[in-house]
C-alpha cells in the first residue's frame, strides 16, 4: 500500500500531507523532517528511490520527483511496484497541471482543499483507484460544479478579501 | 480599517485582540486564503500569527451559523495538517458539521474528520456512526444527492475508523460492493481496510469482495486485486487466499491492464511457495510477458516473481537474467540501474555466473554519486564473494573506503569485517594478507570500527598460531606510528596491538624499539584502560628480554637501556591518579628491583644462579601457558559440586545487604532486560552502594557467578579444564587442493558448539502472524455445508468440555493418564475432522484447476 503522499517545498515546508496510516501531529512533523533530510542531500541525476526503513517501517521506500521548488514524495511498501509508483507521481503532477494550467508552488499553497479532492479521487486508503488523469479531472470538475450550484453562500461574501476584492 | 483582525501587525501585539467579540469581528471573518497570506507575509512571526489564528478560530467555531463554523473548521484543518497543531479539541464541531446539507460544507467536515479523527485522538468516534450510516446509504434513498457523496465516508472509514465503528458500518458497505457503480472501486478499497481493522466483519464483506474480482468494471477489478494483494502480504498469512487462485489466474491471462497484472503477480509470488503446482500454471504467461511486454514495470515485476518463486526453472531464469542485463546497462537512467542491482541481488547461488558477468558494472556502481546505488552495489559485492576472489574484492573495497565519505566508508568496513569474521574467518584463506588488511582498515580516515578491528586481531592471535608472526609485524607498525594516537576511535586497535606484542613477544626482533614505542609520550593521550594494557605489555617485554639476556641472546647494554628508559619515562607517573595504571607501574618497578643486580651478571657464580632463577620464574609466570579461546559452554561443563545450590533469583541477597547497610536500598534485579535501568539506578546511588556491594562480595563471594575476568584468571591456574582436542578442526585438505595458494591455510582453532549456540540464540524464526482474519476467512471459504459440521463439532466440543469437568473430578481419585489420553484423542479427532472437511472443500476447487 501507499503509506503517505507528501508535497514538501525545497525549503522543508510541508505543502500537502496525506497519511494512509494514521499518525499523530508530532509524529507527522518528525516524518516530514526526516524525509526532507533524506531528500535534500541528494544531488541531481540520481535515482528517485530512497530507502525509508527508519521513517515508515520495514520494507518501505520513498519515490520522489523534484519539480521546480517542490518535492513530490510517495512512500510505499513491498506491495507496490517501484516503476508503477514513479508513473503515479507523473500522473499526479499531470493532473495538477491540467487542473491549474501550468501549476506552480503558489497554486499548491492556495488550493489546499482542491488538492485533497484531487488526491482523493486518485488514491483511497493507500490503494490506487484511478490512474487516468482525464477521468480524475472530470470527477473533480463534477464535484466543483455541484458544490457551486447548491452553495448557499450569501451574495455578500464574509471574508474581507472577497468583499473588498483584494 | 474597521477590523483589527484582518491586518497582521508585525509586532504581533496580543493586546489588540481581546477575547470579547467586537461588532467588527462578527461581521468579518478571515478566509483560509487570508490566513495563508498572513502566515506567508512575515515568516519570522509565524508562531505568533498561528496562535492568534487559533484564538480566532476557537471563537468563530462556536458560532451557530454553519458558514462561519465551516470556514473556521477549514482554517483549523489547514493549520492542523501543515503546521502540526493538534485539533482534537474541535472534534465535536466537526461532528456538528458532518450532517450539513450543503455539499461544500459537508466535504470540508469530512476532510477534517479524515485527517484528525482516530481512536487514539478522540473519544467521539462512535457519535459519527449514525451520520456515516446515513451518508453511506444515501445513494439508495435520495437520488437527488450527488453520486459521489458516499465516497466521503469511505475515505473516513479507511483511515480513521475503530473496530467498533467498522463493525457497525460493514453492513452498509456490503451493498456498495455488490452494486456496480462508479463508487464500487472506492468501496472495495475501503472494505479491505475495514476488514483489516475488524476481522469480525469478514462474514459480511468477504464474499462481495471476492465477487468484485469478476466484475465488469476494470477499476473494480483493479481495486479488488489490490485489496487481496494487501491482505495476503506479510506479516499476514496468505494461506486463506489459495482458493482464489483460479479466479486470479483468469485475470492474469485475460487482463490487459499492466497495473492489474503487476498485482496478480505479487499475489502469486506469495501463493506459489504454498502450492508449488500453482507455479507450473503461471510460468508460461510470465515468460510470455517477459518476452513481449513493452512496459518496464511489468517486466520488472515478472523478473522479481521468477527469481523468488521459480529459481530452478531454467528458461524463465535465463529470460530474467537477460532483462536484468538490459536494466543494468541503461547508463542514462539511474532508476533502472538501481532496480537492476536490486533484482541481481535476488539471484540465488546457482546463478552467480550472472553476477560475475556483470561484475564490472557492479564495481563501477560502487563509485556512483548516488548513495542508494552505492549501498546496493556494496551489498551485492559482499554477498557474492567466495574464497577464490575474496582477496581482490576486499582489497578493492578497503581502498574504496579510504576514498569515500564518512558514512559509506564505515558501511564498507562494517560489511568487510562482518563477512570476513563470519564462521571463524571461513572466507579467509591467507591470514597474512588479512592481517595486513586489518592494519590498512585501521588507517582508513573516518573509520569508527576500531573496536571490531582490535577484537578480530586479538581473536586471530589466539586462534591462528601461524599468523602470529604477521600480527606482530603489523602491530609493531601501528604502535610505532605516532599519528594514530590522537584518534579516539583507534584506541581499541592500539590496545589490541600492545596486547599482542606483549603476548607473542617471542616473535619480536627488536625489543628496544618496541619498548620505545610503548613508552612514547603520546601514550598519555589514550584512555586509562588502554594505558593499563600498554604497561602490562612493557612488563612482559621486559621480563622476556631479561630472560633472553640470561640465555645469552641479547646484550647487557640493550637491557640496561630499556631499564633506563622505563625509569625515566614512568618514574614520574608513580604518583599518577589512576589506580589501575599506578598499580601496574609499581609492579613494573617491582620487577626491575628484583633484577637490579643484573648488571653484575657474570661476575659472581652464586648471584648468577639467583638471577637466572628469578628470570626463569618470572618467565614461567607470564609465558608458560598460552591463552586459548574459551567455549561459551565451558561454564556449563563444570560439574556443580555437591552441596552447592545455584539459585537464579538472587533477590534475597538484598536482605543480606540491607541488614548491614545504613539504610540505602539496593535493588538486585536478576533479570537481564532490566539491566540498563538497573545501571542507571545504580549510578544514582553510586558511591555508597558500590562500596557496600564490594564489601558484600568479599564476604559472600561464593554466591556470585564468576565474571569474564575471573574466568581468564582461573584459566591460568590449573583448576580450569583445558580445551579438549577433539573440538579443534583442521582445514588443510581443502586448501592444499588449490594451486594458487602457496602455503596451506593455517589451522583455526574452532570450538564447534560456539557457532551452533550463537546461531540458536540469535536466530528468530519468522513466524507468520496467526491473525484472526485468516481463521475467519478460512471458515467463510469452506462454505455453508461446513457450518452444520461446525455446529456439530461445537456441540461435541461442549459435550467434551462437560466430560472434561467430570473427569477433572475423577482425576482426583486417580486414573489421570487415561482421561488425558482420551481427551487428547478426542480433541485431535475433532481438529482433524474440521481440517479435513474444510480442506476437502478447498481441495476439489484447486485440484481441478491444477490438473
Interface residues (C-beta under 8 A of the other chain):
Chain A: X1 X13 X14 X15 X16 X17 X19 X20 X21 X22 X24 X25 X26 X28 X29 X42 X43 X45 X46 X47 X48 X49 X50 X51 X77 X78 X79 X81 X82 X83 X84 X86 X87 X109 X110 X112 X113 X116 X117 X120 X124 X125 X126 X127 X128 X129 X130 X131 X139 X142 X143 X146 X147 X150 X151 X152 X153 X154 X158 X159 X160 X161 X162 X163
Chain B: X3 X6 X28 X29 X30 X31 X32 X33 X34 X36 X37 X40 X67 X68 X71 X74 X78 X80 X81 X82 X84 X85 X86 X102 X103 X104 X107 X108 X111 X118 X120 X121 X146 X148 X151 X154 X155 X158 X159 X160 X185 X186 X188 X189 X190 X192 X193 X219 X222 X223 X226 X227 X229 X230 X233 X234 X258 X259 X262 X266 X296 X297 X300 X301 X334 X335 X337 X338 X339 X369 X370 X371 X372 X373 X375
